[in-house]
Amino acid sequence: MVQIAALLTGITLAVMISINGHLTAEFGIFPAAAIIHAVGSLFAMILCAFQKPKKPLWGHQPLWIYLGGAIGVFTTVFNNLAFGRISMTSIVALGLLGQTVMSLIVDSAGLLGMKKQPFLKSSIPGLIFALIGVFIMLDQTVTEAVIAVIVSFAAGVSVVLSRSVNSRLAEKVGALRGSLVNHLVGLPVTILLAAASLRRAGDPFNIEFPIRPWIFLGGVLGVTVVLLCNLTVSHISAFHLTLLTFIGQVFTGIWLDLSAGNGYSDVTFRSGLIIAGGVILSRLTEWVTAKRFKQRSVS
C-alpha cells in the first residue's frame, strides 16, 4: 500500500504540474504560485474543519519543522530559473538526480530526524538504473548553462528537504493538518515574490476570457501531494520514495501529453522504463534476500 501511495503521489504531481502550467500561462509564475498556495490553504482548512480530534497547529518544537512550506517554494523558483536555459528533459533529469543524491544522504545519515536506513545492496540496481536514466535524459544544453544545471539539481534537493521536514511536522499535528501548515507557511513567501514580480512587470497578466475554472485546482492537488508524502515518507526509504514518485510522474506525464495531442518524448519514455526496471529489480532482490533469510532462520 505504501508503494502504491508513492506511485499515486507521482501521478497526482504530474496532473498538478499540468494544471499549474495553464494557471501560470494566465497569471505569470509568481502570481500563479500565490494563487496555488491560497487555494491549497483554503482547501486544507475546509478538510481540517471536519477532522476530529483536532491537534494544535502551532507551538511544537523544534521550530524548523515549520519550514517545509517555505522550502517547497524554492523548488518552484529553482525550476523557473532553469526554464528556458536548458531543455525540460534535462531539468527533470537533474531534478531526479538531486532528489536521488539527497535521499541517499537523508537515509544513510538519518538527517532531519528521519529513521536511519543504511544503503542496501538490493538498492544498487535501482541506483544504477536511475543514473542511467538521468544520463539518457541529459542533452548537450547542460554544458552550455552551468547555473541552470546547478539550480535544477538544487530543485531536486529542495524536494527531499521539504518532504522530510513536512513529515516531522506531520508527526506532531497529523498528515492533513501538516499539509495545511505547509501551505500557510508557503503562502506569504509566494505573495512577497508575486508582489515583487508585479512591481517590475508593466503588463503582468495575459488573461484569456472566459477563465477556465479547473486551472485553479492545482492548490487542491498540492494539498493531496503533501498529504500523501506525509503518509508515506516514514514507511519507506527516501530513495525508493523518490524513484516510485518519479515513475508515476513520468508515465502520467506521457499520458497527459498523448491525451492533449502533443505526442511524447521517446527519451523520457525510455528513461522511465529503465528506472522502473531498476525499482522492480531492487524489489525482487529484496524479496529473494528476505525469503532466503527466513528459510535459514527456520532451518
Stockholm file with secondary structure:
# STOCKHOLM 1.0

chainA/1-299         MVQIAALLTGITLAVMISINGHLTAEFGIFPAAAIIHAVGSLFAMILCAFQKPKKPLWGHQPLWIYLGGAIGVFTTVFNNLAFGRISMTSIVALGLLGQTVMSLIVDSAGLLGMKKQPFLKSSIPGLIFALIGVFIMLDQTVTEAVIAVIVSFAAGVSVVLSRSVNSRLAEKVGALRGSLVNHLVGLPVTILLAAASLRRAGDPFNIEFPIRPWIFLGGVLGVTVVLLCNLTVSHISAFHLTLLTFIGQVFTGIWLDLSAGNGYSDVTFRSGLIIAGGVILSRLTEWVTAKRFKQRSVS
#=GR chainA/1-299 SS CHHHHHHHHHHHHHHHHHHHHHHHHHHCHHHHHHHHHHHHHHHHHHHHHTCSSCCCSSCCSSGGGGCHHHHHHHHHHHHHHHBTTBCHHHHHHHHHHHHHHHHHHHHHHTGGGCCCCCCCGGGHHHHHHHHHHHHHHCCGGGGGCHHHHHHHHHHHHHHHHHHHHHHHHHHHHCHHHHHHHHHHHHHHHHHHHHHHHHHHCSSCCCCCSSCCGGGGTHHHHHHHHHHHHHHHTTTSCHHHHHHHHHHHHHHHHHHHHHHTTCCCCHHHHHHHHHHHHHHHHHHHHHHHHHHHHHHHHHC
#=GC SS_cons         CHHHHHHHHHHHHHHHHHHHHHHHHHHCHHHHHHHHHHHHHHHHHHHHHTCSSCCCSSCCSSGGGGCHHHHHHHHHHHHHHHBTTBCHHHHHHHHHHHHHHHHHHHHHHTGGGCCCCCCCGGGHHHHHHHHHHHHHHCCGGGGGCHHHHHHHHHHHHHHHHHHHHHHHHHHHHCHHHHHHHHHHHHHHHHHHHHHHHHHHCSSCCCCCSSCCGGGGTHHHHHHHHHHHHHHHTTTSCHHHHHHHHHHHHHHHHHHHHHHTTCCCCHHHHHHHHHHHHHHHHHHHHHHHHHHHHHHHHHC
//
